[in-house]
Amino acid sequence: MKIDSGIFISEKARDRVLDLMAEQGKNEHFLRVSVVSGGCSGLSYKMDFDDTIKPTDQVFEDKGMKIVTDFKSVLYLFNTTLEFTDGLDGKGFHFANPNASRTCACGESFSV
């Protein structure tokens, strides 16, 4: 199933993901994001490169990047934007998730 909006990616995050795909020789892959149990707030984000779409996967596209998630995770990730920061305050990916009612200080886990 292809949906035109729902999970988004910033330009900076897209560029960094494309760089990582090229470094790892995974240019034919797409970005898989999901939510798993764990972390200090109860739920954590997970990102991988994948090349197989499962029957219940939800497929999004933003800024030319295919972003895939499982049916369960889409409920937590809808209208979330994957961002990348490389400033003095820290470097890395983070999720701007309007569905999160609480996040931890490290920004890697959340609760709804």
Order of alpha helices (4+ residues) and beta strands (2+ residues): beta-beta-alpha-beta-beta-beta-beta-alpha-beta-beta-beta-beta
